[in-house]
Amino acid sequence: MFVSFGMAEHLNGECVLRFDDTNPEAEKQEYIDHIQDIVAWMGWKPSKASTHSTLCSCACTVLQVVHT
């Protein structure tokens, strides 16, 4: 996390906190909340939180637009 958030901060960029949701039915909100609490405790502020499937969906949409 230090590299991702630190590099974004160094370059005046943004860092997205991405959760791996390969098995969304097994994911509990308490785990997500705990991870977000730890990230905040470490002093990092993600620009947003997202899931792997959301990012993949966006990438697929961009590729479809580019190739049409």
C-alpha positions in Angstrom: 0.0 0.0 0.0 2.9 2.3 0.7 4.0 2.2 -2.9 0.5 2.8 -4.4 -0.6 5.5 -2.0 2.9 7.0 -1.7 3.5 7.2 -5.4 0.1 8.8 -6.0 0.8 11.4 -3.3 4.3 12.0 -4.7 2.9 12.6 -8.2 -0.1 14.5 -7.0 -2.3 11.7 -8.3 -5.1 9.6 -6.9 -5.1 6.1 -5.6 -8.2 3.9 -5.8 -8.7 1.3 -3.0 -9.6 -1.8 -4.9 -11.2 -4.8 -3.3 -10.7 -8.2 -4.9 -14.3 -9.6 -5.3 -13.6 -12.8 -7.1 -16.1 -14.4 -4.7 -18.6 -11.6 -3.8 -21.0 -14.0 -2.0 -18.3 -14.8 0.5 -17.2 -11.3 1.1 -18.6 -9.7 4.4 -19.0 -6.0 4.8 -17.2 -6.2 8.1 -14.0 -7.2 6.3 -14.3 -4.3 3.9 -15.0 -1.9 6.7 -12.0 -3.1 8.6 -9.7 -2.7 5.7 -11.0 0.8 5.1 -10.4 1.6 8.8 -6.8 0.3 8.6 -6.1 2.4 5.5 -7.4 5.5 7.3 -5.4 4.7 10.4 -2.3 4.5 8.3 -3.1 8.0 7.1 -4.0 7.2 3.5 -7.0 8.7 1.8 -8.1 6.8 -1.3 -9.9 8.8 -4.0 -12.5 6.1 -4.0 -13.1 2.5 -3.3 -13.9 0.0 -6.0 -14.0 -3.6 -6.8 -12.1 -5.7 -9.3 -15.3 -6.5 -11.2 -16.2 -2.8 -11.5 -12.8 -1.9 -12.9 -12.9 -4.8 -15.3 -16.4 -3.7 -16.5 -15.2 -0.2 -17.1 -12.1 -1.4 -19.0 -14.3 -3.6 -21.2 -16.6 -0.7 -22.0 -13.6 1.5 -22.9 -12.2 -1.2 -25.2 -15.6 -1.7 -26.9 -15.8 2.1 -27.6 -12.3 2.3 -28.9 -12.7 -0.7 -31.2 -16.0 0.4 -32.8 
